[in-house]
Amino acid sequence: MSSALRYVLASLASFSISFAGPILLHEAFGVAPAVAVAVCFATTFVFNFFTTKYFVYRSRGPALREFRTYAMTNVLFRGGEYACFSFLYLVIGIRYFIANFVVIAASFVVKFVVYDVIVYGKRDGGSSWKPRAKVPPQVSANGG
C-alpha cells in the first residue's frame, strides 16, 4: 500500500474527528461551534502525529526530532486553518460545518506534501517527491 493511500485512510479517521467531532460537541452538548472546532483540532494534532509517523510514512527517525518538526509545521497549519474557519464562519457568515469542511478539505493535499518533504522526508535520505536520477543506458563490451 502506498504512502498516499495510507494518508487517505489516516485522513478519513482524522476527518471524522475534525468534522464530526465539532458537530457532536455542539449539537449534543451545546459547546459553542468555535470552541468545539478548536477542541477537535487539538485532538487531531496528537492523533495525526502518531498516524503519519507510524502508519503513513512508517518513519524510523527519532520520534522527538520528528515531533518537534511536526509540531512546528502543524501549529502553523492549525493556526491557519482556525483563522480561515473563523473568517468563513464569523466574518462571511458561512454555516460552521460548511466552513469547517472547506478548511479541512483545502489543507488535505498541502499537508501530505509538507509532511512528506519537511517532517518525514529525511527518513531515508530524502523525500519520495524527489525525481529519480536517470541512469544512462548500458553499453555492452562489443559496442552494441
C-alpha positions in Angstrom: 0.0 0.0 0.0 1.4 3.4 -1.0 2.0 6.2 1.5 -0.6 8.2 -0.4 -3.2 5.6 0.1 -2.3 5.2 3.8 -2.5 9.0 4.1 -6.0 8.9 2.7 -7.0 6.2 5.2 -5.5 8.1 8.1 -7.1 11.3 6.9 -10.5 9.7 6.9 -10.1 8.9 10.5 -8.7 12.3 11.2 -11.6 13.9 9.2 -14.1 12.1 11.5 -12.6 13.7 14.5 -12.2 17.2 12.9 -15.6 17.3 11.1 -18.0 15.1 13.1 -16.4 16.0 16.5 -17.5 19.6 16.5 -21.0 18.7 15.3 -21.3 16.2 18.1 -19.9 18.6 20.7 -22.2 21.5 19.5 -25.4 19.6 18.7 -25.3 17.1 21.6 -23.5 19.1 24.3 -24.1 22.7 23.4 -20.5 23.6 23.1 -20.0 26.8 21.0 -19.0 26.0 17.4 -15.7 27.9 17.6 -14.7 26.1 20.8 -15.8 22.7 19.5 -13.7 23.2 16.4 -10.7 24.3 18.4 -11.0 21.2 20.8 -11.2 18.8 17.9 -8.3 20.5 16.1 -6.2 19.9 19.2 -7.3 16.3 19.4 -6.4 15.6 15.8 -3.0 17.2 16.4 -1.9 14.3 18.6 -3.8 11.6 16.6 -2.2 12.8 13.3 1.4 12.7 14.6 1.1 9.0 15.5 -0.8 8.0 12.4 1.5 9.9 10.0 4.8 8.8 11.7 4.0 5.1 12.2 1.3 4.3 9.7 1.5 6.7 6.7 5.3 7.3 6.3 6.5 4.4 8.5 9.3 6.6 9.7 12.1 5.2 11.8 13.6 8.6 12.5 14.0 9.9 16.0 10.5 10.5 17.4 11.4 13.6 19.4 13.0 15.3 16.4 10.1 14.4 14.2 7.6 15.5 16.8 9.3 18.9 17.1 9.2 19.4 13.3 5.7 18.0 13.1 4.6 20.3 15.9 6.0 23.4 14.3 4.5 22.7 10.9 1.2 21.6 12.4 0.9 24.6 14.7 1.2 26.8 11.6 -1.4 24.6 9.8 -3.8 24.6 12.7 -3.4 28.3 13.2 -4.1 28.9 9.6 -7.0 26.5 9.5 -8.6 28.1 12.5 -8.0 31.6 11.1 -9.6 30.5 7.8 -12.5 28.8 9.7 -13.0 31.9 11.8 -13.0 34.2 8.7 -15.5 32.0 6.9 -17.8 31.4 9.9 -17.5 34.7 11.8 -16.9 37.3 9.1 -18.5 35.9 6.0 -21.3 34.0 7.9 -21.0 30.6 6.3 -22.5 27.9 8.5 -19.9 26.5 10.8 -20.0 22.9 9.5 -19.6 24.1 5.9 -16.8 26.4 6.8 -15.0 23.6 8.7 -15.4 21.2 5.8 -14.0 23.7 3.3 -11.0 24.4 5.5 -10.2 20.7 6.2 -10.5 19.8 2.5 -8.3 22.7 1.4 -5.4 21.7 3.8 -5.6 18.0 2.9 -3.3 18.0 -0.1 -0.9 20.6 1.1 -0.3 18.6 4.4 0.6 15.4 2.5 3.3 17.2 0.6 4.6 19.2 3.6 4.7 16.1 5.9 6.5 14.1 3.2 9.0 16.7 2.3 9.6 18.5 5.6 8.6 16.3 8.6 9.4 12.8 7.5 11.4 13.5 4.3 14.8 12.9 5.9 13.9 9.3 6.9 15.7 7.7 4.0 17.9 10.4 2.7 15.1 12.4 1.1 11.5 12.8 0.2 9.6 10.5 -2.1 8.9 13.6 -4.2 12.5 13.9 -5.5 12.8 12.7 -9.1 14.8 9.6 -9.6 18.2 10.0 -11.2 18.2 8.9 -14.8 20.6 6.0 -15.4 22.4 6.2 -18.8 21.9 3.2 -21.0 24.5 0.5 -20.6 26.8 -0.1 -23.4 28.0 -3.6 -24.0 31.6 -4.5 -24.4 31.1 -5.2 -28.1 29.8 -1.6 -28.7 26.2 -2.5 -29.1 
